[in-house]
Amino acid sequence: MLKLSKRTEYAFMAARYLALNNSGHYSTAKEIAENYDISHQLVAKILQILARNKIAVSYQGVKGGYTLNKMADEISLYDILSAIEDKHTLTKCMNDDEESCAHLDGCKIRDPLVEIQNKIDNLFQQTTLKQIL
């Protein structure tokens, strides 16, 4: 069954927190972790990934932290998901790794599953961060 990883869930939570606190305030990994009672180290890594992917911006210094790089209605959940997960498909064979399945040549379910995957991806692309605030 399709299940988001803990990293992706935390990324959605961190991005949501940044969106809610985006008025001249820089949020720290520690602040977000304490607010949601989740791992500080994992939040710190996630924020670094979001910054590398231009979803968030990192500011150094005593009053530093993170803020969103764009408005919440300009960031899709797919942007966040894609930043965190290299591959987020229903099955391994959808990762364009033909060696991952010995039955690929005669497979009758791959094409319908690809269609379902596309619908899921479209839903994540159409849903903005603002919609989950």
GROMACS elastic network, one bead per residue, 0.5 to 0.9 nm:
[ bonds ]
;  ai    aj funct       b0    kb
    1    90     6  0.75258   500
    2    89     6  0.81872   500
    2    90     6  0.61162   500
    3    90     6  0.89364   500
    4     7     6  0.80812   500
    4     8     6  0.60963   500
    4     9     6  0.65458   500
    4    81     6  0.88764   500
    4    88     6  0.83312   500
    5     8     6  0.52007   500
    5     9     6  0.63303   500
    5    10     6  0.86323   500
    5    85     6  0.83924   500
    6     9     6  0.50593   500
    6    10     6  0.60768   500
    6    11     6  0.84471   500
    7    10     6  0.51433   500
    7    11     6  0.60319   500
    7    12     6  0.87005   500
    7    42     6  0.74668   500
    7    43     6  0.83594   500
    7    46     6  0.71750   500
    7    84     6  0.70188   500
    7    85     6  0.83304   500
    8    12     6  0.62570   500
    8    13     6  0.85894   500
    8    46     6  0.85882   500
    8    80     6  0.76861   500
    8    81     6  0.61263   500
    8    84     6  0.61056   500
    8    85     6  0.72401   500
    9    12     6  0.52297   500
    9    13     6  0.63063   500
    9    14     6  0.86882   500
    9    81     6  0.89437   500
   10    14     6  0.59584   500
   10    15     6  0.84386   500
   10    38     6  0.81301   500
   10    42     6  0.82033   500
   10    43     6  0.69598   500
   10    46     6  0.76957   500
   11    14     6  0.50508   500
   11    15     6  0.59981   500
   11    16     6  0.83447   500
   11    43     6  0.75648   500
   11    46     6  0.60668   500
   11    47     6  0.76036   500
   11    50     6  0.80181   500
   11    80     6  0.69369   500
   11    81     6  0.79511   500
   11    84     6  0.74503   500
   12    15     6  0.52094   500
   12    16     6  0.60003   500
   12    17     6  0.85468   500
   12    77     6  0.74863   500
   12    80     6  0.70320   500
   12    81     6  0.81515   500
   12   129     6  0.81036   500
   12   132     6  0.89858   500
   13    16     6  0.50698   500
   13    17     6  0.61434   500
   13    18     6  0.86651   500
   13    32     6  0.85397   500
   13    36     6  0.80988   500
   14    17     6  0.50270   500
   14    18     6  0.62128   500
   14    19     6  0.86258   500
   14    29     6  0.84381   500
   14    32     6  0.64772   500
   14    33     6  0.84119   500
   14    36     6  0.89075   500
   14    43     6  0.72867   500
   14    46     6  0.81232   500
   14    47     6  0.75466   500
   15    18     6  0.50331   500
   15    19     6  0.61518   500
   15    20     6  0.86441   500
   15    47     6  0.84663   500
   15    50     6  0.84722   500
   15    55     6  0.84558   500
   15    56     6  0.80558   500
   15    67     6  0.87032   500
   15    68     6  0.74781   500
   15    72     6  0.87190   500
   15    80     6  0.81809   500
   15   129     6  0.75463   500
   16    19     6  0.50383   500
   16    20     6  0.62122   500
   16    21     6  0.86324   500
   16    72     6  0.83817   500
   16   129     6  0.66818   500
   16   130     6  0.80301   500
   16   132     6  0.72977   500
   16   133     6  0.62532   500
   17    20     6  0.51428   500
   17    21     6  0.61704   500
   17    22     6  0.84147   500
   17    27     6  0.82967   500
   17    32     6  0.69975   500
   17   133     6  0.85397   500
   18    21     6  0.51230   500
   18    22     6  0.56855   500
   18    25     6  0.88803   500
   18    26     6  0.80710   500
   18    27     6  0.66571   500
   18    32     6  0.85624   500
   18    56     6  0.84586   500
   18    66     6  0.74093   500
   18    67     6  0.57020   500
   18    68     6  0.61831   500
   19    22     6  0.52122   500
   19    23     6  0.86585   500
   19    67     6  0.77254   500
   19    68     6  0.66270   500
   19    71     6  0.77183   500
   19    72     6  0.60497   500
   19   129     6  0.78129   500
   19   130     6  0.76725   500
   19   133     6  0.76659   500
   20    23     6  0.81995   500
   20   133     6  0.71001   500
   21    24     6  0.80152   500
   21    25     6  0.63380   500
   21    26     6  0.78045   500
   21    27     6  0.73875   500
   21    67     6  0.81133   500
   22    25     6  0.58476   500
   22    26     6  0.73195   500
   22    27     6  0.83948   500
   22    67     6  0.61640   500
   22    68     6  0.69633   500
   22    71     6  0.89489   500
   23    26     6  0.85194   500
   24    67     6  0.85341   500
   25    63     6  0.88993   500
   25    64     6  0.89355   500
   25    65     6  0.84016   500
   25    66     6  0.84175   500
   25    67     6  0.74106   500
   26    58     6  0.84867   500
   26    59     6  0.76173   500
   26    63     6  0.73158   500
   26    64     6  0.60075   500
   26    67     6  0.54586   500
   27    30     6  0.83641   500
   27    31     6  0.64654   500
   27    32     6  0.70813   500
   27    64     6  0.76762   500
   27    66     6  0.51023   500
   27    67     6  0.65016   500
   28    31     6  0.51353   500
   28    32     6  0.63832   500
   28    33     6  0.85590   500
   28    44     6  0.81992   500
   28    47     6  0.89504   500
   28    64     6  0.74320   500
   28    66     6  0.61081   500
   28    67     6  0.89983   500
   29    32     6  0.52242   500
   29    33     6  0.59773   500
   29    34     6  0.84880   500
   29    40     6  0.61479   500
   29    41     6  0.79610   500
   29    42     6  0.87253   500
   29    43     6  0.55922   500
   29    44     6  0.50536   500
   29    45     6  0.87325   500
   29    46     6  0.88981   500
   29    47     6  0.71978   500
   29    65     6  0.75105   500
   29    66     6  0.80574   500
   30    33     6  0.50814   500
   30    34     6  0.60131   500
   30    35     6  0.84284   500
   30    39     6  0.87721   500
   30    40     6  0.55925   500
   30    41     6  0.85394   500
   30    43     6  0.78628   500
   30    44     6  0.77849   500
   31    34     6  0.52630   500
   31    35     6  0.60655   500
   31    36     6  0.87218   500
   31    40     6  0.85927   500
   32    35     6  0.50639   500
   32    36     6  0.62637   500
   32    37     6  0.81804   500
   32    38     6  0.81743   500
   32    40     6  0.79348   500
   32    43     6  0.74093   500
   33    36     6  0.53933   500
   33    37     6  0.54839   500
   33    39     6  0.58885   500
   33    40     6  0.50472   500
   33    41     6  0.85785   500
   33    42     6  0.85902   500
   33    43     6  0.63370   500
   33    44     6  0.86640   500
   34    38     6  0.66822   500
   34    39     6  0.83145   500
   34    40     6  0.76364   500
   35    38     6  0.80269   500
   36    39     6  0.89476   500
   37    40     6  0.86803   500
   38    41     6  0.89986   500
   38    42     6  0.80271   500
   38    43     6  0.76629   500
   39    42     6  0.53223   500
   39    43     6  0.62754   500
   39    44     6  0.86534   500
   40    43     6  0.51472   500
   40    44     6  0.60900   500
   40    45     6  0.86845   500
   41    44     6  0.50911   500
   41    45     6  0.63002   500
   41    46     6  0.86538   500
   42    45     6  0.51535   500
   42    46     6  0.61538   500
   42    47     6  0.86295   500
   43    47     6  0.60826   500
   43    48     6  0.85806   500
   44    47     6  0.52178   500
   44    48     6  0.63039   500
   44    49     6  0.87642   500
   45    48     6  0.51348   500
   45    49     6  0.63259   500
   45    50     6  0.87288   500
   46    49     6  0.50537   500
   46    50     6  0.61722   500
   46    51     6  0.85866   500
   46    84     6  0.73799   500
   47    51     6  0.60959   500
   47    52     6  0.85540   500
   47    56     6  0.72597   500
   47    57     6  0.87749   500
   47    58     6  0.83093   500
   47    66     6  0.74791   500
   48    51     6  0.50604   500
   48    52     6  0.61376   500
   48    53     6  0.86164   500
   48    56     6  0.83406   500
   48    57     6  0.88475   500
   48    58     6  0.78598   500
   49    52     6  0.50282   500
   49    53     6  0.62133   500
   49    54     6  0.86483   500
   49    55     6  0.86856   500
   49    56     6  0.86649   500
   49    83     6  0.67798   500
   49    84     6  0.68936   500
   50    53     6  0.51226   500
   50    54     6  0.62522   500
   50    55     6  0.51234   500
   50    56     6  0.53446   500
   50    57     6  0.79679   500
   50    68     6  0.89835   500
   50    80     6  0.72784   500
   50    83     6  0.65740   500
   50    84     6  0.77091   500
   51    55     6  0.57167   500
   51    57     6  0.51245   500
   51    58     6  0.63286   500
   51    66     6  0.81719   500
   51    68     6  0.85831   500
   51    69     6  0.82054   500
   52    55     6  0.76933   500
   52    56     6  0.78683   500
   52    57     6  0.83393   500
   52    83     6  0.85961   500
   53    56     6  0.75754   500
   53    79     6  0.86831   500
   53    80     6  0.86673   500
   53    83     6  0.61818   500
   54    57     6  0.67397   500
   54    68     6  0.84874   500
   54    69     6  0.63113   500
   54    70     6  0.86315   500
   55    67     6  0.88104   500
   55    68     6  0.60376   500
   55    69     6  0.53157   500
   55    70     6  0.69215   500
   55    75     6  0.73902   500
   55    79     6  0.78082   500
   55    80     6  0.74617   500
   55    83     6  0.85921   500
   56    66     6  0.64242   500
   56    67     6  0.55246   500
   56    70     6  0.77040   500
   57    65     6  0.83194   500
   57    66     6  0.55128   500
   57    67     6  0.54512   500
   57    68     6  0.59633   500
   57    69     6  0.54768   500
   58    64     6  0.74374   500
   58    65     6  0.57835   500
   58    67     6  0.68469   500
   58    68     6  0.88999   500
   59    63     6  0.81564   500
   59    65     6  0.52041   500
   59    66     6  0.61197   500
   59    67     6  0.82056   500
   60    63     6  0.75281   500
   60    65     6  0.65443   500
   60    66     6  0.88840   500
   61    65     6  0.79823   500
   62    65     6  0.86436   500
   67    70     6  0.89074   500
   68    71     6  0.69861   500
   68    72     6  0.77687   500
   70    73     6  0.81749   500
   70    74     6  0.62337   500
   70    75     6  0.69237   500
   71    74     6  0.53734   500
   71    75     6  0.69286   500
   71   129     6  0.87438   500
   71   130     6  0.82257   500
   72    75     6  0.54313   500
   72    76     6  0.80989   500
   72   128     6  0.67819   500
   72   129     6  0.50521   500
   72   131     6  0.83438   500
   72   133     6  0.87874   500
   73    76     6  0.74377   500
   73   127     6  0.88437   500
   73   128     6  0.54194   500
   73   129     6  0.60307   500
   73   131     6  0.75487   500
   74   128     6  0.68085   500
   74   129     6  0.77475   500
   74   130     6  0.82391   500
   75    78     6  0.81921   500
   75    79     6  0.64088   500
   75    80     6  0.77710   500
   75   125     6  0.89127   500
   75   127     6  0.85755   500
   75   128     6  0.55445   500
   75   129     6  0.57156   500
   75   130     6  0.79369   500
   76    79     6  0.51586   500
   76    80     6  0.68613   500
   76    81     6  0.87536   500
   76   124     6  0.67165   500
   76   125     6  0.54296   500
   76   126     6  0.66215   500
   76   127     6  0.56069   500
   76   129     6  0.57501   500
   76   130     6  0.85915   500
   77    80     6  0.51840   500
   77    81     6  0.60633   500
   77    82     6  0.84923   500
   77   123     6  0.87850   500
   77   124     6  0.52000   500
   77   125     6  0.62215   500
   77   126     6  0.79363   500
   77   127     6  0.59288   500
   77   128     6  0.57016   500
   77   129     6  0.60666   500
   78    82     6  0.58181   500
   78    83     6  0.83220   500
   78   121     6  0.69727   500
   78   122     6  0.82945   500
   78   123     6  0.83356   500
   78   126     6  0.81288   500
   78   127     6  0.78492   500
   78   128     6  0.84137   500
   79    82     6  0.53191   500
   79    83     6  0.62033   500
   79    84     6  0.88340   500
   79   124     6  0.83714   500
   79   125     6  0.73844   500
   80    83     6  0.51196   500
   80    84     6  0.63601   500
   80    85     6  0.85921   500
   81    84     6  0.53315   500
   81    85     6  0.58756   500
   81    86     6  0.86800   500
   81    88     6  0.79717   500
   81   124     6  0.82882   500
   82    85     6  0.53168   500
   82    86     6  0.64293   500
   82    87     6  0.77110   500
   82    88     6  0.77773   500
   83    86     6  0.73022   500
   85    88     6  0.60636   500
   87    92     6  0.88543   500
   87    95     6  0.67085   500
   88    91     6  0.86727   500
   88    95     6  0.83959   500
   89    92     6  0.69232   500
   89    93     6  0.86326   500
   89    94     6  0.62559   500
   89    95     6  0.69077   500
   89   114     6  0.86778   500
   89   117     6  0.66624   500
   90    93     6  0.87000   500
   90    94     6  0.73379   500
   90   113     6  0.74134   500
   90   114     6  0.82634   500
   90   116     6  0.86792   500
   90   117     6  0.66083   500
   91    94     6  0.57551   500
   91    95     6  0.76771   500
   91   110     6  0.85744   500
   91   113     6  0.82173   500
   92    95     6  0.56029   500
   92    96     6  0.81848   500
   92    97     6  0.73453   500
   92    98     6  0.89545   500
   92   100     6  0.63702   500
   92   101     6  0.77251   500
   93    96     6  0.62280   500
   93    97     6  0.58809   500
   93    98     6  0.62514   500
   93    99     6  0.80770   500
   93   100     6  0.58514   500
   93   101     6  0.60844   500
   93   104     6  0.76243   500
   93   110     6  0.76796   500
   94    97     6  0.71645   500
   94    98     6  0.84864   500
   94   110     6  0.76628   500
   94   113     6  0.85552   500
   94   114     6  0.69715   500
   94   117     6  0.88342   500
   95    98     6  0.81429   500
   95   100     6  0.87290   500
   96    99     6  0.88188   500
   96   100     6  0.88014   500
   97   100     6  0.56247   500
   97   101     6  0.80683   500
   98   101     6  0.61995   500
   98   102     6  0.81991   500
   98   104     6  0.69951   500
   99   102     6  0.68797   500
   99   104     6  0.85449   500
  100   104     6  0.85859   500
  101   104     6  0.55777   500
  101   105     6  0.89987   500
  102   105     6  0.79471   500
  103   106     6  0.57725   500
  103   107     6  0.57725   500
  104   107     6  0.50264   500
  104   108     6  0.86482   500
  104   110     6  0.79375   500
  105   108     6  0.89766   500
  107   110     6  0.61198   500
  107   111     6  0.84185   500
  108   111     6  0.70651   500
  108   112     6  0.80487   500
  109   112     6  0.55667   500
  109   113     6  0.61562   500
  109   114     6  0.86465   500
  110   113     6  0.51159   500
  110   114     6  0.60718   500
  110   115     6  0.87052   500
  111   114     6  0.50134   500
  111   115     6  0.63638   500
  111   116     6  0.87871   500
  112   115     6  0.50815   500
  112   116     6  0.64036   500
  112   117     6  0.86847   500
  113   117     6  0.60514   500
  113   118     6  0.85491   500
  114   118     6  0.61557   500
  114   119     6  0.86968   500
  115   118     6  0.51066   500
  115   119     6  0.64322   500
  115   120     6  0.88040   500
  116   119     6  0.51058   500
  116   120     6  0.63059   500
  116   121     6  0.86449   500
  117   120     6  0.50840   500
  117   121     6  0.61155   500
  117   122     6  0.85535   500
  118   121     6  0.50175   500
  118   122     6  0.60621   500
  118   123     6  0.86055   500
  119   122     6  0.50465   500
  119   123     6  0.62504   500
  119   124     6  0.87761   500
  120   123     6  0.51472   500
  120   124     6  0.64246   500
  120   125     6  0.86636   500
  121   124     6  0.51542   500
  121   125     6  0.61113   500
  121   126     6  0.86186   500
  122   126     6  0.60437   500
  122   127     6  0.85579   500
  123   126     6  0.51391   500
  123   127     6  0.61681   500
  124   127     6  0.52354   500
  124   128     6  0.78685   500
  125   128     6  0.74050   500
  127   130     6  0.82584   500
  127   131     6  0.65122   500
  127   132     6  0.82551   500
  128   131     6  0.53313   500
  128   132     6  0.72634   500
  129   132     6  0.55440   500
  129   133     6  0.68134   500
  130   133     6  0.53348   500
